[in-house]
Amino acid sequence: LERTHVIVFELPDGVAAESMYELFAQRERALGSLFCTFSGVAMGEADLVRNLLLAHVADEEARVEAYDTLWLPLERRHGDGRPDRLEAFLRHFLDQQLDQ
């Protein structure tokens, strides 16, 4: 349990949890070839954050551009190929934002 993380999603009234899980699974299948280099790897916290942010870009071409120009540099700078480093950075960033 030391390495267990809990993510809480607050859903608006009328939105079923199953539909959210289905949406995540569809996005992972659709975008997996772009963002995941290893098959069978479970989505991490950083993956969920990335997908949530990129989901707000409606056009697929613009989404790929946003990934290339915004997310990938952030991932390289703060993750250096290690998801745990990127997740630590994101946690620190969010903690700082919540403290303000």
N, C-alpha and C positions, 0 to 999 in steps of 0.2 A: 504494500500500500504506500510505501514511501515515494514511489514514482507515479502514483495515480493522480490524475488531474480531472477536475470536474468542470464542465462547460455548461452554463445555464442559458437556455434560450427562452425568452419570454415571448410567447406568441400572442398576436392580437386575437380578440374574441372571434370565434368562428373558424379559426385556422387550426386544422388537425395536425398533431405532431407527426403523424404518418406521412402527411403530404410534404412536410419539411424534410424528413429523412429521404423521401423519394426524390425530392428536388436535389438534395446533396448528392445522392447516388447518380442521378442523371447527369449532373454537371461533372462529377468525377469521371464518369464513362466518356462523356463528350469531350472534355478538356484534358483528360488524363494523358493523352499522347503529347500534348503541348507542355504540361507542367510536371509530369511524373516520369522519371527516367527508369524506375524500377517497378516491375509488375509485382503485385501482391503486397505492396507497402500500404499500410493503413494511413488514412489522412491524419496529419498532426494538427496542432493548434494553429501553426502558421498557415497551413493549407486552408483551414477554415476561414481565417482572417482574409487571406488572399482572395478566396472565392467569393466571400461576402463583399469585399470591396470591388472586385471586377464585375460582380453581378449587376452593379449599378451602371455599367457601361452597356448600353443596349445593342449597339452595332458590333458584330463579331470582329470586323477589321479594326475598329477603334479599341476593342477589348485587347486584341493581340498587341496593338501599339502601346496601350497603357501598361500591359505586362512588360513589354520590352524596354520601355523608357522610364517607367516609374517603379514597378515592383522588383524587376530583376536587379537593377542597381542597388536597391535597398537590401535585397536578399544577399547579394555578393558582398556588400560593405559590412553588414552586421551579422551575416550568417556564415560566410566563408565556406559554404558547402555543408555546414552542420546545422540541421534543423533546431537542435537544442539551443544553439547560440542565438539564432534568429528569434526563437520563442522567448528566450530570456530578455532580449532587447525589446520585443513587443510588450512583454509584461512590464518592464521598467518604464517604457514610454507611457503605457496606459496608467500605471500607478502615478506617474508625474502629472498626467492630465487630470486625474481624479483628485489629487492633492491641491490643485489650484482653485 
